[in-house]
Amino acid sequence: MKPRFLNFTFMTVLVLGQSSGLFEARAVETPAAHVLGENNAGENKTNCESDASSGIESTAQFANNTAKVLWAQFTAPITINIIKKELEKPLKVCNQEIKPKAVVVDVPLEKPNPLHVTPKDFDVGMHLVLPPEIPGPVPTVTPGDTVFFDERVSEGNLPLIFVTGGHHVISEGYHNHKETAFMYEPTLLDTLDQYPNARKVFDGVRFAILSGCNTLTNLEPHGPKGEYLSPEQIREALEKGGKKGRQKMLGTSGKTNSLEFYKSRLAREYGPNAPAPNRWEYTRNAADEKCLGPGKYDDCDITNLERIMPDKGIADGSHMYNVPARYKKIFPNAYLILGFSSAAPSEKERSIIFQKVLDETYKDLKPLRVTNIIGTIVAPQTDETLRKKVIEALRKNWTIQTYKMNRKRPSGSITPAYPDLDANGVFNVYVSKDTPLYAPYEDRGSKPPMAQK
């Protein structure tokens, strides 16, 4: 089974749509309790008085007690049910308590097909080819498929929450467990570039959970102190650094979350000698690639890793191996995105982890009297200081609990709308050598801390 897709869940939410001594976290202040909409900075205009824009629902819409959840059923509805339960908790918005009701709306997978989901394999067309072949364009959706986005914009209820769950492959995208539904990520990026209403829908997302393997993994190398390396710096090391310089950029089979580590793992776990129940699905030998067609690289039963994951991808500026940067482009206004920085467990186990993360975060936020974590994050009326405290507490517990509950494999998060929070990378708490507190996923101009673990 290729470790590859998802359960696409948008949530158009008309409501806002623990640490122990073992772990070192950035400080999260816990002053007196906040009320959503209070302005603690002493400004004259509160968030309650601010005009809602860019698809964010108004206070009146929050008060009508409805939350739409757009859901494509690619996995068991476990995490999504936790989200629904969490969202339906009481929430005080601008001195008015509301208890929203979540309403699920299925996302179509065939006609229309807004995410260009295909039934046999990733539709890469001639976009990922072997030299000397010239790469072709990214496969695209049709205008008839994008009517789905037009309808969402016309309704005025844009999604505030997005949830996925399933199998994920860096450079390609997501697929379901039965391998009957595949979404090619570059096609989604192209759709967002070409169709304004698709862009509006994803621009409206404020919170996302990206379940599945390596959904927030960055395979691009960093400098000796964790500093960001530009494509030009990486390319120079590849071309002029000799064997040692090349290895530093590509990594090794033993260097966690390097390009060579990832490709070696796929070739080992899904190669010709794959352990049960896996079957042979990946090769590093072009002669072993087996594609059934009709196109040259359509419906590949055995996929050549050197074609879909070329070494040049870490230095050509495409950032095809920098998943955090890619998802920041997809959800540029998200306050918080949670994902997995390594192999992920089953949907059942992921849901248990997520519930534990919420439970521990409520304990941390007890002095703030937060009653609805997700609602507090996505509500446009939330005081910005409070929102950031909730986000940082949730990020910390996400890393700690994934480390504890996923075979010591910690996972990270990003905060596209708050570049100050994730300027140093995807982790805000140190739990092991795999959670560096300074490893930026893009160039923010930040400097390495004096002492880097």
C-alpha positions as a printed Julia matrix, in Angstrom:
453×3 Matrix{Float64}:
   0.0    0.0     0.0
   1.65   3.24   -1.08
   2.01   5.58    1.89
   0.16   8.01    0.03
  -4.57  10.56    0.78
  -7.04  11.99    2.6
 -10.19  12.94    3.92
 -10.77  16.35    2.65
 -12.82  18.26    5.12
 -13.51  21.89    4.79
 -15.47  23.43    7.6
 -17.5   26.49    6.87
 -18.0   27.42   10.44
 -20.56  30.05   11.16
 -19.21  30.03   14.62
 -15.89  31.05   14.46
 -16.01  28.06   12.11
   1.07  19.93   29.98
   4.02  19.96   29.84
   6.46  18.19   32.14
   9.96  18.97   33.24
  11.22  16.69   30.48
  10.29  19.17   27.8
  11.51  22.65   27.1
   8.94  25.01   25.62
   8.78  28.64   24.68
   7.0   30.59   27.36
   3.23  30.96   27.06
   1.91  33.58   29.44
  -1.32  32.9    31.3
  -2.72  36.19   32.63
  -6.24  36.78   33.86
  -9.04  35.28   31.8
  -9.87  36.85   28.45
 -13.25  37.25   26.82
 -13.4   36.93   23.06
 -13.48  40.42   21.65
 -11.76  42.17   24.56
  -8.84  44.28   23.43
  -6.08  43.99   26.0
  -3.74  46.29   24.14
  -5.88  49.25   25.1
  -6.84  50.16   21.54
 -10.05  52.08   20.94
 -11.54  49.56   18.52
 -12.06  45.95   19.62
 -12.15  42.9    17.35
 -15.9   42.85   17.9
 -16.15  46.28   16.33
 -13.86  45.44   13.42
 -15.37  44.75   10.03
 -15.36  41.08    8.98
 -13.8   40.55    5.57
 -12.18  37.98    3.25
 -14.95  35.47    3.87
 -14.7   35.51    7.67
 -18.16  35.31    9.14
 -19.65  38.21   11.09
 -20.78  38.2    14.71
 -24.4   37.84   13.57
 -23.57  34.69   11.64
 -21.83  33.25   14.66
 -24.99  33.84   16.61
 -27.17  31.82   14.22
 -25.79  28.59   15.68
 -24.78  26.8    12.45
 -21.45  25.32   11.33
 -21.12  23.76    7.86
 -18.59  20.96    7.48
 -17.59  20.03    3.92
 -16.4   16.43    3.97
 -15.08  13.97    1.37
 -15.1   10.5     2.83
 -11.61   9.09    2.23
 -11.13   7.69    5.73
 -13.09   6.73    8.79
 -14.92   9.73   10.31
 -13.12   9.73   13.66
 -10.98  12.88   13.83
 -13.73  14.77   12.06
 -16.18  13.76   14.76
 -13.81  15.1    17.41
 -13.68  18.38   15.49
 -17.47  18.53   15.33
 -17.81  17.79   19.05
 -15.21  20.4    19.9
 -16.84  23.05   17.73
 -20.22  22.49   19.34
 -18.95  23.4    22.79
 -20.22  26.7    24.22
 -18.23  29.71   23.1
 -18.47  33.27   24.33
 -18.2   35.73   21.46
 -18.28  39.44   22.25
 -20.17  38.89   25.52
 -22.68  36.59   23.82
 -22.54  32.83   24.44
 -23.25  30.64   21.44
 -23.26  26.88   20.94
 -22.88  26.17   17.25
 -24.24  23.11   15.47
 -22.01  21.41   12.88
 -23.67  20.46    9.55
 -21.73  18.11    7.26
 -21.76  18.64    3.48
 -20.1   16.05    1.22
 -17.41  17.25   -1.18
 -18.05  15.7    -4.63
 -15.35  13.36   -5.94
 -16.62  12.66   -9.45
 -18.89  15.26  -11.06
 -17.98  17.94  -10.32
 -14.47  17.0    -9.23
 -12.96  20.22   -7.79
  -9.86  18.51   -6.38
  -9.14  16.49   -9.55
  -9.3   13.19   -7.69
  -8.35  10.25   -9.93
  -9.19   6.56   -9.36
  -6.01   4.62  -10.23
  -2.91   6.67   -9.43
  -1.69  10.24   -9.18
  -2.4   12.03  -12.46
   1.06  13.51  -13.04
   0.82  13.49  -16.84
   4.25  14.41  -18.18
   4.94  16.78  -15.28
   7.38  14.38  -13.58
   9.66  12.83  -16.19
  13.16  11.43  -16.54
  15.91  13.36  -18.35
  16.33  14.04  -21.2
  12.53  14.25  -21.43
  11.17  17.79  -21.11
   8.64  18.19  -18.27
   5.13  18.98  -19.39
   2.45  21.09  -17.69
   0.67  20.12  -14.5
  -2.65  18.31  -15.15
  -5.53  20.7   -14.62
  -9.14  20.69  -13.5
 -11.92  21.77  -15.85
 -14.09  24.87  -15.41
 -17.03  22.51  -14.87
 -15.28  21.05  -11.84
 -14.55  24.41  -10.26
 -18.26  25.26  -10.08
 -17.99  23.75   -6.6
 -15.85  26.7    -5.51
 -18.15  29.15   -7.28
 -21.09  27.84   -5.27
 -19.22  28.15   -1.97
 -18.31  31.76   -2.71
 -21.86  32.52   -3.87
 -23.23  31.16   -0.59
 -20.96  33.49    1.34
 -20.06  30.75    3.81
 -16.39  30.11    3.19
 -14.58  27.28    5.0
 -12.73  28.24    8.17
 -11.42  24.74    8.9
  -9.83  22.07    6.71
  -9.09  18.49    7.78
  -7.4   15.68    5.87
  -6.64  12.09    6.76
  -5.19   9.23    4.76
  -1.91   8.5     2.98
   0.51  11.18    1.83
   3.58  11.09   -0.42
   5.97  14.03   -0.57
   6.15  15.48   -4.13
   2.87  13.81   -5.2
   0.0   14.24   -2.76
  -2.71  12.26   -0.96
  -4.62   9.06   -1.55
  -7.06   6.86    0.32
  -6.31   3.51    1.93
  -7.95   1.45   -0.82
  -5.95   3.32   -3.49
  -9.07   4.3    -5.38
  -8.82   8.09   -4.92
  -5.68  10.13   -5.57
  -5.12  13.88   -5.46
  -2.02  15.35   -7.11
  -0.92  18.3    -4.99
   0.64  20.38   -7.81
  -2.73  20.29   -9.57
  -4.36  21.8    -6.48
  -1.73  24.55   -6.45
  -2.41  25.21  -10.15
  -6.16  25.36   -9.48
  -5.58  27.98   -6.79
  -3.5   30.03   -9.23
  -5.96  29.78  -12.11
  -9.39  30.06  -10.44
 -10.07  33.09   -8.21
 -12.96  31.48   -6.37
 -10.88  28.41   -5.53
  -8.27  30.79   -4.14
 -10.95  32.58   -2.1
 -12.13  29.31   -0.56
  -8.66  28.27    0.59
  -7.77  31.82    1.63
 -10.66  31.64    4.09
  -9.27  28.63    5.99
  -8.03  29.56    9.46
  -7.28  26.13   10.97
  -6.18  22.89    9.29
  -5.27  19.38   10.38
  -3.2   17.5     7.8
  -3.2   13.87    8.88
  -1.06  11.33    7.08
   2.65  10.65    6.71
   5.04  13.58    6.34
   2.37  16.25    5.86
   4.64  18.86    7.47
   8.06  17.39    6.67
  10.8   19.5     5.13
  13.45  17.46    3.3
  15.48  20.53    2.31
  18.87  20.77    4.09
  19.82  23.43    6.63
  23.12  25.05    7.54
  25.36  23.86   10.39
  23.47  25.98   12.95
  20.06  25.18   11.52
  19.94  28.23    9.29
  17.84  28.33    6.13
  19.7   27.56    2.89
  18.52  29.13   -0.35
  18.16  27.07   -3.54
  21.27  28.82   -4.85
  23.3   27.8    -1.81
  22.1   24.21   -2.08
  22.83  24.08   -5.8
  26.35  25.41   -5.28
  27.05  22.74   -2.65
  25.7   20.03   -4.96
  27.79  21.2    -7.93
  31.0   22.34   -6.24
  31.11  20.64   -2.87
  32.32  17.28   -4.08
  31.04  14.01   -2.67
  30.99  15.33    0.89
  29.12  18.52   -0.02
  26.6   16.58   -2.05
  25.96  14.18    0.82
  25.41  17.1     3.21
  22.66  18.4     0.94
  20.98  15.09    0.08
  21.51  13.41    3.46
  21.88   9.7     4.07
  19.61   6.75    4.73
  20.27   7.31    8.45
  19.75  11.1     8.58
  16.12  11.67    9.59
  14.02  13.75    7.2
  16.66  14.17    4.52
  15.84  13.43    0.88
  18.0   10.29    0.83
  16.44   9.09    4.1
  12.94   9.43    2.64
  13.69   7.77   -0.69
  15.63   4.95    0.97
  12.75   4.28    3.33
  10.19   4.08    0.51
  12.47   1.82   -1.54
  13.05  -0.44    1.46
   9.5   -0.63    2.85
   7.76  -0.72   -0.56
  10.45  -2.29   -2.73
  10.8   -5.8    -4.21
  11.48  -7.24   -0.75
   8.74  -5.24    0.99
   7.63  -6.68    4.34
   4.03  -7.89    4.55
   1.43  -6.52    4.11
   3.21  -4.01    1.86
   3.78  -4.87   -1.77
   6.35  -3.77   -4.35
   5.34  -0.24   -5.33
   8.58   1.77   -5.53
  11.91   1.32   -7.29
  15.07   3.35   -7.85
  15.75   1.59  -11.14
  14.06   3.08  -14.19
  13.94  -0.33  -15.88
  11.7   -1.66  -13.09
   9.07   1.07  -13.39
   5.75  -0.38  -14.52
   3.05   2.0   -15.76
  -0.14   0.61  -17.3
  -1.08   3.72  -19.31
  -2.65   4.99  -21.46
  -0.08   7.78  -20.95
   3.6    6.98  -20.45
   3.42   7.64  -16.7
  -0.26   6.89  -16.09
  -1.44   4.26  -13.58
   2.01   3.19  -12.38
   1.92  -0.08  -10.48
   5.64   0.33   -9.67
   6.86   3.93   -9.54
  10.44   5.1   -10.11
  11.46   7.27   -7.15
  14.23   8.91   -9.18
  11.56  10.24  -11.56
   9.06  11.55   -9.02
  11.71  12.67   -6.49
  14.75  13.89   -8.47
  17.73  15.21   -6.51
  17.53  18.51   -8.37
  14.2   19.2    -6.65
  15.99  20.42   -3.51
  17.81  23.14   -5.47
  15.57  24.25   -8.35
  13.37  26.62   -6.36
  10.26  24.45   -6.68
  10.39  23.51   -2.96
   8.75  20.22   -3.91
  10.22  18.62   -0.77
   9.42  21.51    1.56
   5.9   20.53    2.6
   5.45  23.33    5.2
   6.23  25.95    2.55
   3.85  24.25    0.11
   0.98  24.26    2.59
   1.63  27.83    3.52
   0.93  28.63   -0.15
  -2.26  26.58   -0.05
  -3.5   28.08    3.24
  -1.8   31.52    3.41
  -4.19  32.93    6.02
  -4.37  29.97    8.39
  -3.75  30.8    12.02
  -2.6   27.23   12.64
  -1.85  24.09   10.63
  -1.12  20.8    12.41
   0.59  17.99   10.52
   2.87  14.99   10.85
   6.63  15.4    10.5
   7.28  11.68   10.0
   5.36   8.46    9.44
   1.83   8.75   10.84
  -0.23   6.1    12.62
  -3.71   4.9    11.63
  -6.73   7.19   11.65
  -7.91   5.61   14.9
  -4.56   6.28   16.56
  -4.38   9.8    15.11
  -7.77  10.61   16.6
  -6.65   9.35   20.02
  -3.56  11.55   19.81
  -5.58  14.59   18.79
  -8.05  14.13   21.64
  -5.17  13.85   24.1
  -3.66  17.03   22.66
  -6.94  18.87   23.23
  -7.24  17.53   26.78
  -3.71  18.61   27.72
  -4.19  22.0    26.08
  -7.34  22.63   28.12
  -5.29  21.95   31.26
  -2.68  24.49   30.17
  -5.35  27.07   29.35
  -7.39  26.61   32.53
  -6.37  30.06   33.91
  -7.78  31.6    30.71
 -11.13  29.8    31.05
 -11.1   28.68   27.4
 -14.13  26.47   26.7
 -13.74  25.88   22.96
 -10.14  25.65   21.69
 -10.83  25.45   17.96
 -13.59  28.04   18.11
 -11.29  30.41   19.97
  -8.62  30.01   17.3
 -10.82  30.64   14.26
 -13.24  33.26   15.64
 -12.52  36.62   13.97
 -13.55  38.35   17.21
 -10.91  36.59   19.33
  -8.42  38.92   20.96
  -5.12  38.43   19.12
  -3.11  37.97   22.3
  -5.44  35.23   23.5
  -5.52  33.54   20.09
  -1.73  33.32   20.04
  -1.61  31.85   23.53
  -4.1   29.16   22.56
  -2.19  28.42   19.35
   1.18  28.12   21.11
  -0.28  25.85   23.79
  -1.88  23.6    21.17
   1.34  23.5    19.11
   3.37  22.51   22.16
   1.03  19.69   23.14
   0.83  18.47   19.54
   4.58  17.95   19.47
   4.75  16.42   22.94
   1.88  13.98   22.45
   2.91  12.86   18.96
   6.35  12.15   20.43
   4.87  10.16   23.3
   2.15   8.37   21.35
   3.66   7.87   17.87
   6.79   5.82   18.63
   8.88   8.86   19.62
   8.16  10.57   16.31
   7.37  14.21   17.15
   5.33  16.31   14.76
   5.23  20.03   14.11
   2.94  22.85   13.04
   3.02  26.13   11.16
   1.25  29.47   11.59
   1.06  31.21    8.18
  -1.0   34.16    9.47
   1.43  34.65   12.37
   4.94  34.52   10.89
   6.39  35.57   14.24
   5.27  32.31   15.85
   6.89  29.91   13.37
   9.83  32.05   12.26
  12.28  29.5    13.7
  10.6   26.41   12.28
   7.79  23.95   12.86
   8.52  23.21   16.55
   7.97  25.45   19.59
   9.03  22.85   22.17
  12.13  20.65   22.43
  11.48  16.97   23.09
  14.33  15.28   21.2
  17.03  15.85   18.6
  14.27  15.63   16.0
  12.64  18.85   17.24
  15.19  21.6    16.59
  14.05  24.97   17.92
  15.85  26.67   15.04
  15.34  25.22   11.55
  13.36  27.75    9.46
  11.39  26.33    6.54
  11.71  29.6     4.63
  13.97  32.64    4.73
  12.62  34.99    7.43
  15.94  36.69    8.14
  16.03  35.17   11.62
  19.29  34.37   13.35
  20.32  31.15   15.15
  19.86  31.36   18.91
  22.98  31.61   21.06
  22.57  28.05   22.29
  20.96  25.58   19.92
  20.23  22.1    21.25
